[in-house]
């Protein structure tokens, strides 16, 4: 399972939530918004513009992170 603990962007958001509602949901939960890899792919396909995004998966022996910063770069 993947977690989105930080997000700022525009587009279609999960559960039909508005931008501010989704951010509040993400920030109110210690683990952020949790979803499967297919959910992350669907989420990414629906984002129109991404300012900041952090996606994390804790595999026990390693931590996998994907970060988008100000729509300018992707890193892992």
LINNOR-V799210 format. One record per residue. N is the residue number from 0. D_CENTER is the distance of its C-alpha to the mean C-alpha in whole Angstrom. Layout:
BEGIN
N|D_CENTER ; N|D_CENTER
END
This chain:
BEGIN
0|12 ; 1|9 ; 2|7 ; 3|4 ; 4|7 ; 5|6 ; 6|5 ; 7|9 ; 8|10 ; 9|12 ; 10|12 ; 11|12 ; 12|10 ; 13|10 ; 14|14 ; 15|15 ; 16|14 ; 17|14 ; 18|12 ; 19|14 ; 20|14 ; 21|10 ; 22|10 ; 23|13 ; 24|12 ; 25|9 ; 26|11 ; 27|14 ; 28|13 ; 29|14 ; 30|11 ; 31|8 ; 32|7 ; 33|9 ; 34|9 ; 35|11 ; 36|11 ; 37|12 ; 38|10 ; 39|7 ; 40|10 ; 41|11 ; 42|8 ; 43|8 ; 44|12 ; 45|12 ; 46|10 ; 47|13 ; 48|13 ; 49|10 ; 50|11 ; 51|9 ; 52|5 ; 53|6 ; 54|5 ; 55|8 ; 56|11 ; 57|14 ; 58|17 ; 59|20 ; 60|22 ; 61|19 ; 62|15 ; 63|13 ; 64|11 ; 65|9 ; 66|9 ; 67|9 ; 68|12 ; 69|14 ; 70|13 ; 71|16 ; 72|15 ; 73|13 ; 74|14 ; 75|14
END
